[in-house]
Amino acid sequence: MQAHEPGSLLVIVPAYNEQGAVGEVVREVARHVPGVPVLVIDDCSKDSTVAVARAAGARILPLPHHLGLGGAVQAGYKLAFALGFEYVIRVDGDGQHDARDIPRILDKLKESGAEMVIGARMDVEPDEWHTGRLRALGTRFFRMVLRPILGKSVHDPTSGFVGVNRRALSLFSSSFPLEYPEIEALVVLQRRRFRFEEVPCRMRPRKAGRSSITALKSLSYIAHVLLGVFVNILRYDGRWRRRRQSRSARSGTGDGG
């Protein structure tokens, strides 16, 4: 796979046991953004995900070990960055994301200059998002938590329908949350003074399989993500303080010489 020209776009599809939906996902992307390469990152699926995706026309990045969602997404970002792609849009392999919205996300990336654009479920209520009630409540909770951290509101912080530009690719190639990455990635961006925008998008029920986040896991999800958010805040703020102290020390040394 090669990047072709400035402004080139790659669509990545992280997938784990998505044989029932991934083929149509790949074909739908090809219909709505023809000529754009689609890379399915197979996270050691135990079913026919790879064969189905390849038959639909996708390129395949097989992972040697099961890394989880964050690891699979980062693997796609690393490859895209190494190949010189300027934009990457992630589409989940379960069929929830509508490929008709890919051009809108790409246009927003180009027009706004933001490092990330989120395809957000903005025109429906959480109970219509085909998520469990606990997860919908969790999304509302994270909106409140993230508002003071990010300095702006984010309507759909758990959306996996995300586009990034090359500056974000450079960052995420070396540092990306491994579990439940969507919310933590926003914090990583904010600590680097990068920007994000949202565009309203259509969402559908998953076409096959089950979500990895069940109702029973929702509370654990909230606790885990909260921990990850504050760890990222402390880590990036600590680096900023150390850099500032280092600059001050060098300046002080220069003054005394």
ZIKA-V890311 format. One record per backbone hydrogen bond with DSSP energy under -0.5 kcal/mol. CO is the residue of the C=O (numbers start at 1). NH is the residue of the N-H. If there is no record, write none. Layout:
BEGIN
CO_NH ; CO_NH
END
This chain:
BEGIN
5_8 ; 8_86 ; 8_87 ; 9_37 ; 10_12 ; 10_89 ; 11_39 ; 12_91 ; 13_41 ; 14_93 ; 15_43 ; 18_21 ; 18_22 ; 21_25 ; 22_26 ; 23_27 ; 24_28 ; 25_29 ; 26_30 ; 27_31 ; 28_32 ; 29_33 ; 33_36 ; 37_11 ; 38_40 ; 38_59 ; 39_13 ; 39_41 ; 40_42 ; 40_61 ; 41_15 ; 41_43 ; 42_44 ; 42_63 ; 48_52 ; 49_53 ; 50_54 ; 51_55 ; 52_56 ; 53_57 ; 53_58 ; 54_57 ; 59_40 ; 60_62 ; 61_42 ; 65_67 ; 67_71 ; 68_72 ; 69_73 ; 70_74 ; 71_75 ; 72_76 ; 73_77 ; 74_78 ; 75_79 ; 76_80 ; 77_81 ; 78_82 ; 79_83 ; 80_84 ; 80_85 ; 81_84 ; 83_3 ; 86_166 ; 87_10 ; 88_164 ; 89_12 ; 90_162 ; 92_95 ; 94_207 ; 94_208 ; 96_204 ; 97_99 ; 98_101 ; 99_102 ; 101_105 ; 102_106 ; 103_107 ; 104_108 ; 105_109 ; 106_110 ; 107_111 ; 108_112 ; 109_113 ; 115_165 ; 116_197 ; 117_163 ; 118_120 ; 118_199 ; 120_122 ; 120_201 ; 125_128 ; 126_129 ; 132_136 ; 133_137 ; 134_138 ; 135_139 ; 136_140 ; 137_141 ; 138_142 ; 139_143 ; 140_144 ; 141_145 ; 142_146 ; 143_147 ; 144_148 ; 145_149 ; 146_150 ; 147_151 ; 156_159 ; 160_162 ; 161_119 ; 162_90 ; 163_117 ; 164_88 ; 165_169 ; 166_170 ; 167_171 ; 168_172 ; 169_173 ; 170_174 ; 171_174 ; 171_175 ; 178_70 ; 178_71 ; 180_184 ; 181_185 ; 182_186 ; 183_187 ; 184_188 ; 185_189 ; 186_190 ; 187_191 ; 188_192 ; 189_192 ; 189_194 ; 190_193 ; 195_115 ; 195_116 ; 197_118 ; 199_120 ; 202_98 ; 212_214 ; 214_217 ; 214_218 ; 215_218 ; 217_221 ; 218_222 ; 219_223 ; 220_224 ; 221_225 ; 222_226 ; 223_227 ; 224_228 ; 225_229 ; 226_230 ; 227_231 ; 228_232 ; 229_233 ; 230_234 ; 231_235 ; 232_236 ; 233_237 ; 234_238 ; 235_239 ; 236_240 ; 237_241 ; 238_242 ; 239_243 ; 240_244 ; 241_245 ; 242_246 ; 243_247 ; 244_248 ; 245_249 ; 246_250 ; 247_251 ; 248_252 ; 249_253 ; 250_254 ; 251_255 ; 252_256 ; 253_257 ; 254_257
END
